Amino acid sequence: MPGCAIAAVRHNRPTVIVYGGTIQVGERHVDCPAMGYKKGDPVNISDAFESYGELRCLVIVIFRGFD
């Protein structure tokens, strides 16, 4: 949001900034013992980013996909 406000000020034009709010917390569908999470625990966007980083660093390994 700060980037939108700065851009509006720099362009010196009347502006309406619409904010959709934060992302709602979800629920885990599978266990992840490497990260200490169980099925049914809450999951938020930062958990998703952390798990992707751990996957890229080979801290966790995906054995099966989930849709």
Biopython code that builds the backbone (N, CA, C, O; Angstrom):
import numpy as np
from Bio.PDB.StructureBuilder import StructureBuilder

atoms = [
    (1, "MET", "N", (0.801, -1.201, 0.000)),
    (1, "MET", "CA", (0.000, 0.000, 0.000)),
    (1, "MET", "C", (0.847, 1.271, 0.000)),
    (1, "MET", "O", (0.452, 2.253, -0.629)),
    (2, "PRO", "N", (1.983, 1.295, 0.671)),
    (2, "PRO", "CA", (2.776, 2.526, 0.637)),
    (2, "PRO", "C", (3.221, 2.886, -0.769)),
    (2, "PRO", "O", (3.309, 4.067, -1.106)),
    (3, "GLY", "N", (3.504, 1.878, -1.601)),
    (3, "GLY", "CA", (3.916, 2.149, -2.975)),
    (3, "GLY", "C", (2.834, 2.844, -3.768)),
    (3, "GLY", "O", (3.128, 3.729, -4.571)),
    (4, "CYS", "N", (1.584, 2.461, -3.557)),
    (4, "CYS", "CA", (0.462, 3.108, -4.245)),
    (4, "CYS", "C", (0.327, 4.562, -3.801)),
    (4, "CYS", "O", (0.105, 5.449, -4.625)),
    (5, "ALA", "N", (0.458, 4.799, -2.520)),
    (5, "ALA", "CA", (0.334, 6.162, -2.009)),
    (5, "ALA", "C", (1.473, 7.046, -2.522)),
    (5, "ALA", "O", (1.238, 8.200, -2.881)),
    (6, "ILE", "N", (2.681, 6.532, -2.562)),
    (6, "ILE", "CA", (3.818, 7.301, -3.057)),
    (6, "ILE", "C", (3.633, 7.630, -4.533)),
    (6, "ILE", "O", (3.901, 8.755, -4.955)),
    (7, "ALA", "N", (3.176, 6.654, -5.323)),
    (7, "ALA", "CA", (2.944, 6.901, -6.748)),
    (7, "ALA", "C", (1.859, 7.952, -6.949)),
    (7, "ALA", "O", (1.981, 8.794, -7.839)),
    (8, "ALA", "N", (0.809, 7.922, -6.148)),
    (8, "ALA", "CA", (-0.263, 8.904, -6.267)),
    (8, "ALA", "C", (0.247, 10.314, -5.961)),
    (8, "ALA", "O", (-0.120, 11.273, -6.640)),
    (9, "VAL", "N", (1.080, 10.432, -4.954)),
    (9, "VAL", "CA", (1.633, 11.740, -4.584)),
    (9, "VAL", "C", (2.584, 12.245, -5.675)),
    (9, "VAL", "O", (2.570, 13.430, -6.010)),
    (10, "ARG", "N", (3.388, 11.370, -6.215)),
    (10, "ARG", "CA", (4.356, 11.782, -7.240)),
    (10, "ARG", "C", (3.680, 12.253, -8.527)),
    (10, "ARG", "O", (4.174, 13.168, -9.186)),
    (11, "HIS", "N", (2.553, 11.632, -8.890)),
    (11, "HIS", "CA", (1.858, 12.019, -10.115)),
    (11, "HIS", "C", (0.955, 13.235, -9.926)),
    (11, "HIS", "O", (0.498, 13.836, -10.897)),
    (12, "ASN", "N", (0.706, 13.587, -8.675)),
    (12, "ASN", "CA", (-0.067, 14.781, -8.349)),
    (12, "ASN", "C", (-1.424, 14.796, -9.058)),
    (12, "ASN", "O", (-1.817, 15.805, -9.643)),
    (13, "ARG", "N", (-2.128, 13.671, -8.999)),
    (13, "ARG", "CA", (-3.455, 13.535, -9.590)),
    (13, "ARG", "C", (-4.418, 13.030, -8.525)),
    (13, "ARG", "O", (-4.002, 12.335, -7.598)),
    (14, "PRO", "N", (-5.693, 13.368, -8.642)),
    (14, "PRO", "CA", (-6.676, 12.785, -7.712)),
    (14, "PRO", "C", (-6.661, 11.252, -7.849)),
    (14, "PRO", "O", (-6.663, 10.720, -8.959)),
    (15, "THR", "N", (-6.645, 10.572, -6.733)),
    (15, "THR", "CA", (-6.465, 9.123, -6.756)),
    (15, "THR", "C", (-7.382, 8.441, -5.757)),
    (15, "THR", "O", (-7.639, 8.957, -4.669)),
    (16, "VAL", "N", (-7.870, 7.272, -6.147)),
    (16, "VAL", "CA", (-8.615, 6.403, -5.243)),
    (16, "VAL", "C", (-7.823, 5.111, -5.128)),
    (16, "VAL", "O", (-7.547, 4.458, -6.134)),
    (17, "ILE", "N", (-7.459, 4.740, -3.915)),
    (17, "ILE", "CA", (-6.722, 3.506, -3.681)),
    (17, "ILE", "C", (-7.674, 2.519, -3.017)),
    (17, "ILE", "O", (-8.250, 2.812, -1.969)),
    (18, "VAL", "N", (-7.838, 1.346, -3.633)),
    (18, "VAL", "CA", (-8.730, 0.313, -3.106)),
    (18, "VAL", "C", (-7.877, -0.777, -2.482)),
    (18, "VAL", "O", (-6.982, -1.325, -3.126)),
    (19, "TYR", "N", (-8.159, -1.086, -1.233)),
    (19, "TYR", "CA", (-7.414, -2.102, -0.509)),
    (19, "TYR", "C", (-8.342, -3.266, -0.221)),
    (19, "TYR", "O", (-9.418, -3.081, 0.347)),
    (20, "GLY", "N", (-7.932, -4.465, -0.610)),
    (20, "GLY", "CA", (-8.775, -5.642, -0.446)),
    (20, "GLY", "C", (-8.641, -6.332, 0.898)),
    (20, "GLY", "O", (-9.362, -7.294, 1.162)),
    (21, "GLY", "N", (-7.755, -5.879, 1.742)),
    (21, "GLY", "CA", (-7.575, -6.499, 3.050)),
    (21, "GLY", "C", (-6.530, -7.595, 3.020)),
    (21, "GLY", "O", (-5.889, -7.831, 1.996)),
    (22, "THR", "N", (-6.364, -8.260, 4.148)),
    (22, "THR", "CA", (-5.367, -9.320, 4.253)),
    (22, "THR", "C", (-5.930, -10.634, 3.730)),
    (22, "THR", "O", (-7.137, -10.766, 3.527)),
    (23, "ILE", "N", (-5.055, -11.597, 3.517)),
    (23, "ILE", "CA", (-5.468, -12.909, 3.039)),
    (23, "ILE", "C", (-5.948, -13.726, 4.236)),
    (23, "ILE", "O", (-5.304, -13.742, 5.285)),
    (24, "GLN", "N", (-7.080, -14.402, 4.071)),
    (24, "GLN", "CA", (-7.676, -15.169, 5.158)),
    (24, "GLN", "C", (-6.880, -16.438, 5.454)),
    (24, "GLN", "O", (-6.324, -17.056, 4.547)),
    (25, "VAL", "N", (-6.829, -16.815, 6.714)),
    (25, "VAL", "CA", (-6.121, -18.025, 7.139)),
    (25, "VAL", "C", (-6.874, -19.249, 6.639)),
    (25, "VAL", "O", (-8.105, -19.280, 6.646)),
    (26, "GLY", "N", (-6.117, -20.263, 6.202)),
    (26, "GLY", "CA", (-6.715, -21.506, 5.723)),
    (26, "GLY", "C", (-6.423, -22.658, 6.661)),
    (26, "GLY", "O", (-6.079, -22.456, 7.825)),
    (27, "GLU", "N", (-6.565, -23.881, 6.139)),
    (27, "GLU", "CA", (-6.357, -25.082, 6.935)),
    (27, "GLU", "C", (-5.458, -26.048, 6.169)),
    (27, "GLU", "O", (-5.604, -26.204, 4.956)),
    (28, "ARG", "N", (-4.525, -26.701, 6.874)),
    (28, "ARG", "CA", (-3.629, -27.663, 6.238)),
    (28, "ARG", "C", (-4.385, -28.928, 5.871)),
    (28, "ARG", "O", (-5.263, -29.384, 6.604)),
    (29, "HIS", "N", (-4.022, -29.495, 4.703)),
    (29, "HIS", "CA", (-4.666, -30.721, 4.234)),
    (29, "HIS", "C", (-3.786, -31.953, 4.420)),
    (29, "HIS", "O", (-4.279, -33.080, 4.378)),
    (30, "VAL", "N", (-2.481, -31.743, 4.627)),
    (30, "VAL", "CA", (-1.546, -32.857, 4.817)),
    (30, "VAL", "C", (-0.593, -32.542, 5.967)),
    (30, "VAL", "O", (-0.396, -31.379, 6.319)),
    (31, "ASP", "N", (-0.003, -33.592, 6.549)),
    (31, "ASP", "CA", (1.006, -33.424, 7.601)),
    (31, "ASP", "C", (2.337, -32.996, 6.991)),
    (31, "ASP", "O", (2.642, -33.341, 5.850)),
    (32, "CYS", "N", (3.124, -32.248, 7.754)),
    (32, "CYS", "CA", (4.485, -31.887, 7.352)),
    (32, "CYS", "C", (5.373, -31.966, 8.590)),
    (32, "CYS", "O", (5.648, -30.947, 9.225)),
    (33, "PRO", "N", (5.829, -33.190, 8.939)),
    (33, "PRO", "CA", (6.630, -33.351, 10.149)),
    (33, "PRO", "C", (7.951, -32.588, 10.119)),
    (33, "PRO", "O", (8.456, -32.192, 11.169)),
    (34, "ALA", "N", (8.523, -32.376, 8.925)),
    (34, "ALA", "CA", (9.796, -31.659, 8.834)),
    (34, "ALA", "C", (9.667, -30.229, 9.324)),
    (34, "ALA", "O", (10.626, -29.663, 9.848)),
    (35, "MET", "N", (8.490, -29.639, 9.160)),
    (35, "MET", "CA", (8.266, -28.266, 9.610)),
    (35, "MET", "C", (7.486, -28.211, 10.913)),
    (35, "MET", "O", (7.274, -27.129, 11.461)),
    (36, "GLY", "N", (7.049, -29.378, 11.425)),
    (36, "GLY", "CA", (6.333, -29.425, 12.691)),
    (36, "GLY", "C", (4.856, -29.091, 12.586)),
    (36, "GLY", "O", (4.258, -28.640, 13.563)),
    (37, "TYR", "N", (4.247, -29.305, 11.409)),
    (37, "TYR", "CA", (2.833, -28.999, 11.212)),
    (37, "TYR", "C", (2.033, -30.285, 11.062)),
    (37, "TYR", "O", (2.524, -31.277, 10.524)),
    (38, "LYS", "N", (0.778, -30.255, 11.549)),
    (38, "LYS", "CA", (-0.115, -31.397, 11.440)),
    (38, "LYS", "C", (-1.314, -31.033, 10.576)),
    (38, "LYS", "O", (-1.622, -29.857, 10.387)),
    (39, "LYS", "N", (-1.981, -32.048, 10.059)),
    (39, "LYS", "CA", (-3.199, -31.850, 9.275)),
    (39, "LYS", "C", (-4.241, -31.160, 10.140)),
    (39, "LYS", "O", (-4.467, -31.558, 11.283)),
    (40, "GLY", "N", (-4.874, -30.129, 9.600)),
    (40, "GLY", "CA", (-5.889, -29.390, 10.328)),
    (40, "GLY", "C", (-5.388, -28.120, 10.988)),
    (40, "GLY", "O", (-6.190, -27.293, 11.419)),
    (41, "ASP", "N", (-4.063, -27.947, 11.076)),
    (41, "ASP", "CA", (-3.499, -26.714, 11.648)),
    (41, "ASP", "C", (-3.782, -25.530, 10.727)),
    (41, "ASP", "O", (-3.947, -25.713, 9.521)),
    (42, "PRO", "N", (-3.840, -24.319, 11.282)),
    (42, "PRO", "CA", (-4.040, -23.146, 10.422)),
    (42, "PRO", "C", (-2.807, -22.863, 9.570)),
    (42, "PRO", "O", (-1.680, -23.103, 10.002)),
    (43, "VAL", "N", (-3.025, -22.355, 8.365)),
    (43, "VAL", "CA", (-1.930, -21.982, 7.471)),
    (43, "VAL", "C", (-2.211, -20.583, 6.933)),
    (43, "VAL", "O", (-3.334, -20.281, 6.530)),
    (44, "ASN", "N", (-1.184, -19.728, 6.929)),
    (44, "ASN", "CA", (-1.340, -18.387, 6.384)),
    (44, "ASN", "C", (-0.336, -18.176, 5.261)),
    (44, "ASN", "O", (0.423, -19.088, 4.933)),
    (45, "ILE", "N", (-0.323, -17.008, 4.677)),
    (45, "ILE", "CA", (0.509, -16.761, 3.506)),
    (45, "ILE", "C", (1.995, -16.840, 3.845)),
    (45, "ILE", "O", (2.781, -17.281, 3.007)),
    (46, "SER", "N", (2.402, -16.432, 5.033)),
    (46, "SER", "CA", (3.828, -16.510, 5.379)),
    (46, "SER", "C", (4.271, -17.965, 5.520)),
    (46, "SER", "O", (5.412, -18.289, 5.191)),
    (47, "ASP", "N", (3.388, -18.852, 6.004)),
    (47, "ASP", "CA", (3.717, -20.274, 6.058)),
    (47, "ASP", "C", (3.931, -20.833, 4.654)),
    (47, "ASP", "O", (4.816, -21.662, 4.441)),
    (48, "ALA", "N", (3.130, -20.384, 3.708)),
    (48, "ALA", "CA", (3.267, -20.846, 2.327)),
    (48, "ALA", "C", (4.612, -20.410, 1.756)),
    (48, "ALA", "O", (5.284, -21.203, 1.096)),
    (49, "PHE", "N", (5.015, -19.171, 1.995)),
    (49, "PHE", "CA", (6.313, -18.703, 1.511)),
    (49, "PHE", "C", (7.465, -19.441, 2.186)),
    (49, "PHE", "O", (8.455, -19.777, 1.535)),
    (50, "GLU", "N", (7.338, -19.696, 3.496)),
    (50, "GLU", "CA", (8.384, -20.418, 4.214)),
    (50, "GLU", "C", (8.528, -21.844, 3.696)),
    (50, "GLU", "O", (9.645, -22.331, 3.519)),
    (51, "SER", "N", (7.405, -22.514, 3.453)),
    (51, "SER", "CA", (7.485, -23.890, 2.956)),
    (51, "SER", "C", (8.073, -23.940, 1.559)),
    (51, "SER", "O", (8.797, -24.881, 1.236)),
    (52, "TYR", "N", (7.784, -22.960, 0.727)),
    (52, "TYR", "CA", (8.381, -22.919, -0.607)),
    (52, "TYR", "C", (9.897, -22.723, -0.510)),
    (52, "TYR", "O", (10.649, -23.361, -1.246)),
    (53, "GLY", "N", (10.342, -21.859, 0.380)),
    (53, "GLY", "CA", (11.774, -21.647, 0.582)),
    (53, "GLY", "C", (12.465, -22.897, 1.084)),
    (53, "GLY", "O", (13.568, -23.217, 0.641)),
    (54, "GLU", "N", (11.827, -23.614, 2.012)),
    (54, "GLU", "CA", (12.410, -24.847, 2.520)),
    (54, "GLU", "C", (12.437, -25.926, 1.444)),
    (54, "GLU", "O", (13.357, -26.743, 1.404)),
    (55, "LEU", "N", (11.438, -25.934, 0.578)),
    (55, "LEU", "CA", (11.434, -26.881, -0.531)),
    (55, "LEU", "C", (12.583, -26.584, -1.483)),
    (55, "LEU", "O", (13.255, -27.506, -1.946)),
    (56, "ARG", "N", (12.819, -25.308, -1.783)),
    (56, "ARG", "CA", (13.910, -24.922, -2.679)),
    (56, "ARG", "C", (15.283, -25.223, -2.073)),
    (56, "ARG", "O", (16.229, -25.516, -2.804)),
    (57, "CYS", "N", (15.397, -25.154, -0.754)),
    (57, "CYS", "CA", (16.667, -25.451, -0.081)),
    (57, "CYS", "C", (16.792, -26.928, 0.277)),
    (57, "CYS", "O", (17.744, -27.325, 0.949)),
    (58, "LEU", "N", (15.839, -27.739, -0.165)),
    (58, "LEU", "CA", (15.812, -29.187, 0.071)),
    (58, "LEU", "C", (15.732, -29.557, 1.542)),
    (58, "LEU", "O", (16.226, -30.610, 1.944)),
    (59, "VAL", "N", (15.115, -28.699, 2.350)),
    (59, "VAL", "CA", (14.864, -29.038, 3.754)),
    (59, "VAL", "C", (13.696, -30.014, 3.824)),
    (59, "VAL", "O", (13.690, -30.927, 4.649)),
    (60, "ILE", "N", (12.705, -29.816, 2.955)),
    (60, "ILE", "CA", (11.578, -30.738, 2.867)),
    (60, "ILE", "C", (11.517, -31.296, 1.452)),
    (60, "ILE", "O", (12.004, -30.670, 0.510)),
    (61, "VAL", "N", (10.922, -32.464, 1.305)),
    (61, "VAL", "CA", (10.798, -33.133, 0.011)),
    (61, "VAL", "C", (9.336, -33.505, -0.186)),
    (61, "VAL", "O", (8.694, -34.011, 0.735)),
    (62, "ILE", "N", (8.807, -33.260, -1.374)),
    (62, "ILE", "CA", (7.423, -33.612, -1.673)),
    (62, "ILE", "C", (7.373, -35.056, -2.166)),
    (62, "ILE", "O", (8.027, -35.409, -3.148)),
    (63, "PHE", "N", (6.599, -35.877, -1.480)),
    (63, "PHE", "CA", (6.432, -37.251, -1.899)),
    (63, "PHE", "C", (5.197, -37.417, -2.777)),
    (63, "PHE", "O", (5.167, -38.285, -3.649)),
    (64, "ARG", "N", (4.179, -36.591, -2.551)),
    (64, "ARG", "CA", (2.972, -36.661, -3.360)),
    (64, "ARG", "C", (2.365, -35.264, -3.452)),
    (64, "ARG", "O", (2.548, -34.432, -2.563)),
    (65, "GLY", "N", (1.654, -35.026, -4.523)),
    (65, "GLY", "CA", (1.004, -33.721, -4.702)),
    (65, "GLY", "C", (-0.382, -33.736, -4.093)),
    (65, "GLY", "O", (-0.945, -34.802, -3.843)),
    (66, "PHE", "N", (-0.929, -32.567, -3.855)),
    (66, "PHE", "CA", (-2.283, -32.440, -3.328)),
    (66, "PHE", "C", (-2.998, -31.342, -4.098)),
    (66, "PHE", "O", (-2.478, -30.236, -4.250)),
    (67, "ASP", "N", (-4.175, -31.651, -4.574)),
    (67, "ASP", "CA", (-4.982, -30.658, -5.304)),
    (67, "ASP", "C", (-6.167, -30.248, -4.495)),
    (67, "ASP", "O", (-6.963, -29.422, -4.941)),
]
sb = StructureBuilder()
sb.init_structure("model")
sb.init_model(0)
sb.init_chain("A")
sb.init_seg("    ")
for serial, (resi, resn, name, xyz) in enumerate(atoms, 1):
    if name == "N":
        sb.init_residue(resn, " ", resi, " ")
    sb.init_atom(name, np.array(xyz, "f"), 0.0, 1.0, " ", f" {name:<3s}", serial, name[0])
structure = sb.get_structure()
